[in-house]
Amino acid sequence: MDQVLVIDDEPEYLDELIEALGFLGHATISVGRGAEAIDTLRRNPAIRVILTDMRMPDMDGIALIKAVQDAFPGRKIDFLMMTGHAAPGDIAQALAAGVVRCFPKPLAFEDLCAALTELDGGKDEGT
């Protein structure tokens, strides 16, 4: 299973999400800012999925995606986005930037897990 990098500027929400994903066997790393995400990706080549919040104070999710794509042009990374402010224009912009799926907050955890399983190619089904 690929490592998942989760980026959200709300520490309590981030902690709950990481705990729940870990309980289900997902290898996760979490950071609270976009700039930290770039550094974390440099140090962890096993990260293949990024789940990021749309709105963050230092760098919004779309800017983060573009920064990751620029910094790691040959690296296969899938992007998932979550947002508490899901305006249709924001969703369209995220999808155009390369986001595979957008999730409204509060997150429907089952939908997130299904998306992660799908990105993982179903390799862990039945184990």
C-alpha positions as CSV (number, residue, x, y, z in Angstrom):
1,M,0.0,0.0,0.0
2,D,1.3,3.5,-0.9
3,Q,1.9,6.1,1.8
4,V,-0.6,8.9,2.1
5,L,0.4,12.4,2.9
6,V,-2.5,14.3,4.6
7,I,-2.3,18.1,4.7
8,D,-4.8,20.2,6.8
9,D,-4.3,23.3,8.9
10,E,-6.8,22.2,11.6
11,P,-4.7,20.0,14.0
12,E,-7.6,18.3,15.8
13,Y,-9.2,17.3,12.5
14,L,-5.9,16.1,11.1
15,D,-5.2,14.0,14.2
16,E,-8.6,12.3,14.0
17,L,-8.3,11.6,10.3
18,I,-4.7,10.2,10.7
19,E,-5.9,8.0,13.6
20,A,-8.9,6.6,11.7
21,L,-6.8,5.9,8.5
22,G,-4.1,4.3,10.6
23,F,-6.7,2.1,12.3
24,L,-7.7,0.8,8.9
25,G,-4.1,0.1,7.9
26,H,-3.2,3.1,5.8
27,A,0.3,4.3,6.1
28,T,0.0,8.1,6.6
29,I,2.2,11.1,7.2
30,S,0.6,14.4,8.2
31,V,1.6,18.0,8.0
32,G,-0.3,21.3,8.7
33,R,1.1,23.5,5.9
34,G,1.8,23.3,2.2
35,A,5.5,24.2,2.5
36,E,5.9,21.3,5.0
37,A,4.3,19.0,2.4
38,I,7.0,19.7,-0.2
39,D,9.8,19.0,2.3
40,T,8.0,15.8,3.4
41,L,7.7,14.6,-0.2
42,R,11.4,15.2,-0.7
43,R,12.2,13.0,2.3
44,N,9.6,10.3,1.6
45,P,9.7,8.9,-2.0
46,A,7.1,6.2,-1.0
47,I,4.3,8.9,-0.8
48,R,2.0,8.3,-3.8
49,V,-1.2,9.8,-2.6
50,I,-1.8,13.3,-1.3
51,L,-5.0,14.3,0.6
52,T,-5.1,18.0,1.0
53,D,-7.5,20.6,2.3
54,M,-8.6,23.2,-0.3
55,R,-8.2,26.2,2.0
56,M,-5.1,26.7,4.1
57,P,-3.4,29.9,5.2
58,D,0.0,29.5,3.6
59,M,-0.8,27.8,0.3
60,D,-4.2,26.6,-0.9
61,G,-4.7,23.1,-2.1
62,I,-4.6,23.9,-5.8
63,A,-1.3,25.9,-5.4
64,L,0.1,23.0,-3.5
65,I,-0.8,20.6,-6.3
66,K,0.9,22.8,-8.9
67,A,4.0,23.2,-6.6
68,V,4.2,19.4,-6.2
69,Q,3.8,18.8,-9.9
70,D,6.6,21.4,-10.6
71,A,8.9,20.0,-7.9
72,F,8.4,16.3,-8.8
73,P,7.6,16.2,-12.6
74,G,8.4,12.5,-13.1
75,R,6.8,11.2,-9.9
76,K,3.4,9.5,-9.9
77,I,1.3,11.1,-7.2
78,D,-2.5,11.0,-7.0
79,F,-4.3,13.9,-5.5
80,L,-7.5,13.9,-3.3
81,M,-8.9,17.1,-2.0
82,M,-11.2,17.9,0.9
83,T,-13.0,21.2,1.5
84,G,-15.5,22.8,3.8
85,H,-16.2,25.4,1.2
86,A,-17.0,23.4,-1.9
87,A,-18.0,26.0,-4.5
88,P,-18.6,24.5,-7.9
89,G,-15.9,26.7,-9.4
90,D,-13.4,25.5,-6.8
91,I,-14.2,21.9,-7.5
92,A,-13.8,22.4,-11.3
93,Q,-10.5,24.2,-10.7
94,A,-9.3,21.3,-8.5
95,L,-10.3,18.6,-11.1
96,A,-8.5,20.6,-13.8
97,A,-5.4,20.7,-11.7
98,G,-5.3,16.9,-11.5
99,V,-7.4,16.0,-8.4
100,V,-8.9,12.6,-8.7
101,R,-11.7,13.2,-6.2
102,C,-13.0,16.0,-4.1
103,F,-14.7,15.4,-0.7
104,P,-16.8,17.9,1.2
105,K,-16.1,18.3,4.9
106,P,-17.1,16.8,7.2
107,L,-15.6,13.9,5.3
108,A,-17.7,10.8,4.5
109,F,-14.9,8.5,5.7
110,E,-16.3,5.5,3.8
111,D,-16.0,7.4,0.5
112,L,-12.4,8.4,1.3
113,C,-11.5,4.8,2.1
114,A,-13.1,3.6,-1.1
115,A,-11.1,6.2,-3.1
116,L,-7.9,5.1,-1.4
117,T,-8.6,1.4,-2.1
118,E,-9.4,2.3,-5.7
119,L,-6.1,4.2,-6.1
120,D,-4.3,1.3,-4.5
121,G,-5.7,-0.9,-7.3
122,G,-7.7,-3.0,-4.8
123,K,-4.4,-4.8,-3.9
124,D,-5.4,-5.1,-0.2
125,E,-8.9,-6.4,-0.7
126,G,-9.5,-9.7,1.1
127,T,-6.5,-9.5,3.3
